[in-house]
Amino acid sequence: MASIPEIFASMAYGPAPESAKPAEEWLDRHGRRAAALREIEKISAHHGWIPAHAEARLRAAVESRPD
């Protein structure tokens, strides 16, 4: 019987056979960006950000995504 390292060594790796695009589109249709912004606000309201400028940087990154 082959060992686990031997099994992994014999496996062919490559790109996943499916595309992430359908999942990404579904998330976009269901408000992924809005949900991320709500979570950023929750952290701000309940715990604050360390360092304080992290909120602005993350918010800008989420808001400016081209997708």
Backbone bond lengths (Angstrom), bond angles and torsions (degrees), N, CA, C in turn:
res aa  C-N    CA-C-N  psi(-1)  N-CA   C-N-CA  omega(-1)  CA-C   N-CA-C  phi
1 M - - - 1.444 - - 1.527 108.37 -
2 A 1.334 116.22 138.58 1.461 121.90 -178.65 1.523 110.08 -75.70
3 S 1.330 114.88 147.00 1.460 119.74 176.19 1.536 109.12 -80.72
4 I 1.303 116.14 166.02 1.467 119.98 179.23 1.524 111.03 -60.33
5 P 1.344 119.65 -46.52 1.470 118.21 177.56 1.532 112.88 -59.43
6 E 1.321 117.44 -35.41 1.469 120.12 178.16 1.529 110.98 -67.81
7 I 1.323 116.46 -39.27 1.465 119.97 178.11 1.523 110.09 -63.03
8 F 1.352 116.69 -46.85 1.462 119.75 178.89 1.523 111.59 -63.66
9 A 1.307 117.67 -38.22 1.463 120.76 -179.84 1.523 111.37 -65.17
10 S 1.320 117.57 -29.06 1.463 120.46 -177.19 1.531 112.85 -89.24
11 M 1.323 117.97 -6.65 1.464 120.79 -177.53 1.522 110.62 -80.80
12 A 1.300 115.70 142.11 1.460 120.92 176.34 1.529 107.61 -92.86
13 Y 1.320 115.33 124.13 1.465 120.24 178.97 1.510 109.52 -103.59
14 G 1.285 116.45 149.49 1.448 121.87 178.05 1.507 108.94 -168.47
15 P 1.305 115.99 -171.37 1.461 118.39 -179.66 1.527 110.98 -65.20
16 A 1.311 115.62 152.34 1.457 120.08 177.40 1.523 108.98 -61.58
17 P 1.316 117.59 143.34 1.469 120.10 -177.30 1.522 113.19 -70.74
18 E 1.326 116.79 -18.18 1.453 118.84 -179.00 1.525 110.12 -109.41
19 S 1.296 114.94 158.18 1.458 121.41 179.44 1.527 109.48 -93.74
20 A 1.322 116.92 147.90 1.467 121.54 175.34 1.523 111.55 -81.05
21 K 1.327 116.77 -9.65 1.464 120.61 -174.34 1.529 113.72 -56.37
22 P 1.343 120.95 -46.62 1.468 119.16 179.38 1.526 112.47 -60.22
23 A 1.312 117.53 -39.71 1.467 120.24 178.84 1.518 110.68 -67.00
24 E 1.331 117.08 -42.17 1.461 121.21 178.22 1.533 110.47 -61.70
25 E 1.323 117.71 -42.45 1.460 121.33 179.51 1.524 111.22 -64.80
26 W 1.337 116.80 -40.00 1.459 120.30 178.30 1.523 109.83 -62.89
27 L 1.321 117.41 -45.83 1.464 121.00 179.11 1.526 110.94 -60.06
28 D 1.325 116.63 -40.80 1.462 120.03 178.86 1.530 111.48 -64.78
29 R 1.323 117.24 -41.29 1.466 120.74 179.46 1.523 111.80 -65.73
30 H 1.324 116.55 -25.21 1.459 120.64 -176.92 1.527 112.77 -103.77
31 G 1.309 116.87 24.22 1.452 121.09 169.19 1.512 117.17 78.32
32 R 1.308 117.26 38.40 1.463 119.86 -179.40 1.528 111.42 -58.22
33 R 1.295 117.65 -45.70 1.469 120.83 -177.41 1.525 110.31 -63.99
34 A 1.326 117.02 -45.44 1.458 120.66 179.30 1.526 110.96 -61.82
35 A 1.324 116.92 -40.02 1.465 120.45 178.72 1.527 110.86 -64.47
36 A 1.314 117.61 -41.32 1.464 120.91 178.64 1.523 110.22 -62.83
37 L 1.326 116.88 -42.27 1.461 120.13 179.38 1.531 111.55 -65.86
38 R 1.342 116.87 -36.42 1.467 120.04 176.48 1.529 111.01 -63.54
39 E 1.336 116.41 -40.78 1.463 120.05 179.41 1.523 111.31 -66.68
40 I 1.324 116.87 -38.51 1.469 120.59 176.42 1.527 109.34 -59.44
41 E 1.320 116.43 -43.49 1.461 121.04 179.82 1.523 111.35 -65.49
42 K 1.342 117.67 -39.79 1.466 120.90 178.68 1.522 110.99 -59.50
43 I 1.320 116.08 -45.26 1.461 119.58 179.51 1.514 109.89 -61.80
44 S 1.307 115.84 -42.72 1.457 120.50 179.92 1.521 111.18 -60.51
45 A 1.324 116.50 -43.28 1.463 121.33 -176.42 1.527 112.76 -73.14
46 H 1.333 117.68 -33.88 1.463 120.40 -172.50 1.530 114.55 -100.11
47 H 1.294 117.54 -37.06 1.457 119.71 -172.08 1.518 113.30 -123.15
48 G 1.292 116.89 -27.89 1.454 120.69 -172.62 1.524 110.26 82.01
49 W 1.291 115.89 172.61 1.462 121.52 -176.62 1.521 109.69 -115.63
50 I 1.313 115.76 141.83 1.463 121.86 175.87 1.525 106.37 -126.32
51 P 1.304 119.80 117.12 1.457 127.26 -8.79 1.530 110.68 -70.79
52 A 1.313 115.32 163.27 1.471 121.25 -173.59 1.526 112.58 -59.49
53 H 1.326 118.80 -33.16 1.470 120.52 -178.02 1.533 112.61 -75.54
54 A 1.312 117.63 -6.11 1.468 120.62 -178.96 1.524 111.52 -62.91
55 E 1.331 116.97 -36.45 1.468 119.37 179.94 1.520 110.82 -59.67
56 A 1.328 116.79 -48.55 1.466 120.55 -178.21 1.526 110.96 -62.17
57 R 1.316 117.22 -40.41 1.471 120.34 -179.91 1.518 111.20 -65.93
58 L 1.334 117.17 -44.63 1.462 120.24 -179.31 1.519 110.82 -68.13
59 R 1.326 116.48 -44.04 1.459 120.29 178.44 1.533 110.96 -58.09
60 A 1.326 116.55 -45.15 1.473 121.00 179.21 1.522 110.90 -62.11
61 A 1.326 116.81 -39.49 1.466 120.14 179.56 1.518 110.84 -64.64
62 V 1.316 117.63 -43.66 1.471 121.40 -179.87 1.523 110.20 -66.96
63 E 1.315 117.01 -45.35 1.470 120.57 -176.53 1.518 113.15 -68.76
64 S 1.327 117.20 -29.38 1.464 119.46 -174.60 1.518 114.29 -96.35
65 R 1.329 118.32 2.83 1.470 119.73 178.49 1.515 110.17 -58.80
66 P 1.322 117.88 136.09 1.459 119.99 -177.82 1.528 113.95 -73.61
67 D 1.326 117.80 -15.64 1.470 118.59 -176.10 1.473 113.48 -88.95
